[in-house]
């Protein structure tokens, strides 16, 4: 099958549309990864290029005193009759336009057109961000090519509406199980309804007051929510088990252990099982390179609500920021789109920062 052609020197808006038109649902990114790899090797001879699974990495070796890493995931959620891309004035519609092929197009265009930046550059286009963490391409790169992730600042091209979002929340999911005793619903007094018992879990969550914490001027608000409830055997059986799935979004001043301890304290007395836990990332705004980038954008950083891969970079001791075109509220929607002016603006801002 021929590799799709991407013109990295073209208008980055057109490059974004071309990337969107190459489907890349998580686990099926090979075509887009091949197109990016081929384009970088042919159109950016000043870069060293590495293929890792369905991730593509490139970097300069100019001997600069600092290195900036630009990263973007190339996978999308499943399409929803929103391919191929289409233009409507300043809006580009299509699966992945906002999350995050607009950011990928910005990074790829800069990779090819910046030949003498004042920072050394590393570009990372990675796979499987939209699925379970163990499949995330950054994890594989960290295991197999750790030296490629070294940097003084990492900028993740996640959609932020062109603002700087610092750090990210951590996320924890726990299953809370209530147990009872089965009986025929016609003789319910012989049983103990586990679904009814789950009401006490919901009462505890309803009464919870979330914490707000200011870190480096970024205010993170925590949240503890029931996100799923499952129980019941049949229409005529008193259920003997019910499971409430609870999600805790926590501020990055808590580590994973603190987050787990807090949830266990709030839900003390209930049977708990941790099913997913990813730490957050501190803003990292005190790093000189981060301060310089903020000055260049002329904006004030805000807290990132949600989890992003800045957490992975923070765990490696690398200051990391979220900055990219696109509205995060449109991610994963049928009407996903990006304002193309944000793509143009992001290219200009990053070019000024990288070239001075």
N, C-alpha and C positions, 0 to 999 in steps of 0.2 A: 504494500500500500504506500503511495507516495507521501512524503512528509509535507505537511502544510507549510506554505511559505509565509514568513513574517518579515516585514520590512522594518527593521529597528530604527532606521533613519527617517521614517515617514512621520507625519503628524501623529503624536501619541494617541490622539482620539481615534484615528483610523487603526492604529496598532491595537488599541483596546478592543475595537469591534472585531478585528481579525482573530484575536485571542478568544473572545467570547464565542465566535463561530466554530471553534474547535472544542467539542464537548469534552469535559474532563471531570465527570462525577468521581467522587472519591473511590480509588481503587482502579480507575480507568483513565489515568492521566498520561499514558504512554505517548499518545499522539501529540499532545501539547508539549510534553517534556522534550520529545524529539524535535519538534519545530523550534523550540527555544534553543536547544543545544545546537542545532544546525545553524540557526541565525547568528548565535554568538560566535561560533567557530569561523563562519564565513564573513561576517560583517564587523567583528570586533577583534582583529588580530592582536591587539595590544593586551588582551586578557588571557590568562591561564584558565582553561575550562575543565571542569570535572563533572562526570555523570555518576550519580549515586542512586541506583534504583530508578525511580521516576522523579528524582530531584536533579536539578542542574545548578552548579555553582560556578562562579567566575570571580577572578580577582586580579588586581594590579600588583605589581612589585616595583614601585617607583622609589623606594627608600624614604618615604615620607615619615615624619615623626609620629603621626597618628593614623589610625585606621577606622573608617566608618563602614558598618555593615548594613546593607539594605536587604530586607527579607520580605517575601510574600508567598503565600500558599497558592498553588495553581489549581487546586481541586474545588469543586462546587458540590452543593447538595443536589439531589436528583432534579432534573428539569421538570418544568410545569407548563408545557406547551409555550415556552418563552425562548425558543431558538428557531431560526437564527436571530441575530440582533436586528434592531430597527431604530432609525432615528426619528425624533419628533422635536424639531427645533433644537434647543440646547440639551435635550435629553436623549440619552442612549439607553434603550431598553434591551433586556436579555438576561438570561441566567448567568450569574457571576459578575455582572457589570459593576455592582457596588462591592460585593464580597467575593474575591477582591481583585478581579482582573484589571480594574482601573489602576489600582496600585501596582500590579505586575507590569502593566504597560509603561507606567512612569519609570519604574526601576529598569526595565529592559531598554527603554529609549535612552536613559542616562548612561547605562552600561556601554552602549555603542558610541555615544556622541561625546562623552567626556574622556579625552585622551590624556589630559595633563592636569588632573585635579590637585588641590593642595593637600588632600588627605589620600592615603591609599584606600582603595575601595574593595569590598567583598560584596558580591551579589548572590543571594540564595533564593532560588525558586523551588519550593518543596511540596511534597505530596501529602495527602491523607490528614489534613488538619481538621476536616469536618466530621471525622469519625472518632472512634475510641482512641485514647491517648497512646496506647501501646503501638498503634500503627503509624503515628505521626512521623513524617520523614525527618524532622529535626532530631528526633531521638536516635534514629539510625545514623544520621550524620555525626552527632555527638559521639556515638560509640566508635564509628569507623574513621572519621576524619576530624577529630577534635580541633586540630590546628586551624582548620578552615573557619572556625567560629570565633577566633580571637579577634577582639576589636576594642576600641576605646569608647565606642557608642554604637548601639544597634537601633535602627529605626525600622519598625514593622509597619508595612504599608496597609494596615487594616483601615477600613473606612471610618473616618472621624469628622466628616464634613469639612476637611481642611484645617482643623484645629489640632492642637497637641493634647493628647490624653495620656496621662502619666501613670505608670504602674498598672496594676489590675487587681481586681478582687480575687480571692481564693474561692474555691467551690468544694463543697463536701455534700455527698448524698448518703443518706442512712435509711435503712428499712426498719420500721418500728412494727413489731408483731404483737398482736393481742391474740390470746388463745381462749377457747371456751370448750363447750361439750356439745356434740351433735345430738339432735333429737328431731322427731317429726314435728313440722310446724303446727300440726293440729294438737300436739301435746307439748307445746313450747316450754311449759314449766319443768319439763324433765331435762331441758338443755340449758346451756349458758351461751348467749349470743356474742360471738367475738366481734362482730361488726358494731354492735351496740357499745361494746367496751372501747372500741376505737374512738368513740366520742370524747373520752377523757384525754386522748392524745390531741385531738383537734382543739379542745378547750385550752390545753396548755399552750398550743401554738397561737391561738387567737389572743391570748393574754400577753404574749411576748412583746416586749418593747425593744425595737432594734437600736443598736448603738450607732452613733455618728462619731467619726474621728478625723481630725485635721492632721494631715501629714504633709509637710512642706507646702502648705497652702492649698492642698487638694483635699476635699472633704469626701470621705468614703462613708456610705451608709450601708449598714449590714441588713440582711434579711433572712428570716427563717420561715420557710413556707412548705406546707404540704403540697406536693405536685402530682401525687397519684394515690389512689386507694383501691385495693383489690381484696375481695372476699366474697364468699358465697359458694354454695355447692350445687343447689338446685332450687327450683321454685317452691319446694315443699320441705326444705331441710333447714333447721337452725344451724348456721355456720359455726364451725369450731376454730376458724382461723381468719384473721384479717391482717393485711399488711399495708401500712401507710408509708409511702416514700416521701422523705423530707429533704429539701435542699437548703443548705446554709451557704449564703454568699457572705464572705467575711473580709474585713479590711486587712490590708497586707501587713499591718503591724502584728498580726497573729501568725504564728507558724502553724504547720499542720497539726502538731500535738496540742497546741492551745485551742485550735478550732474544734478538734475532737473532744477535748475535755469540756469545752463550753457546751457543746450539744448534749453530751452525756449528763451534764449538770442540769440543763434545762429539762431534759426528758428523763430525769432520774426516776427509777421505779419501773420503767418500761424495758422490754426486751429489744435491744438494738443490734444492728449489724451494719458496719461501714461498708459501702459498696463502691465508693469512688471518692478520691480526695486529691486535689491539686492545689498546692500553695499559691498565694498571690505574689505580686511583685511590688516592692517599694518604688516610689516615684523615680528615685535616682536623679533628681533635678540638681543636686549639688555638684555633680560631675562637671568639670569645665566644658567638655564637648556638649553636654546637654544644655548648659547655660548659654553657650554660644548659639546653639540651634534655636532656642527660645527667643533670643535677641533677634536673630535673623527673621523669624516668622512674625515678630511683633505681636505675639499673642501671649496670654497667660494660660498656663497648663491647667487642665481640670482632671479630676479623677476619672479613671476608666471603670465604668460599671460593666462588669462581665469579666470573663477570663480570656486572656490571649496568650500567645507564645512569648510575650515579653517576660513571662514568668520563667521560661526556660533560660533566657539570657541572664536574667537577674540571678538565677541559681548558679550560673557560671561566673558571677561577679562582674558582669558587663552591664553598665547602665543602658536602659532600653526605654524607648518611647513608642507610642502609637501615633502615626501621622499618615493620613492618606485621603484621597478623594473618595466620595461616596457617603451615603447616609446609612449608618448602621441599622436604623429602624426599617430599612427596606431589604436588608439581608434575608435571604431564604424565602422571599415572597414571590407570588406569581407575577406581580407588577414591578419586580426589581428593575431599577434603572439608576443611572448616574448623571449628574449635571456635568456636561463635558467641560464647562469652564473650570470646574474644580481640578480636572486632569491637567489642563493647561497651567493653572496656577501652581499646582504641586510641582510640576516640572521646573517652573521658574524659581520657586522657593528653594528647592533642593539644589538646583544648579548654582544659585548664589551662595548657598552654604558650602557646597563642596569645592567651588572654585574661588570664592572670596571676591 
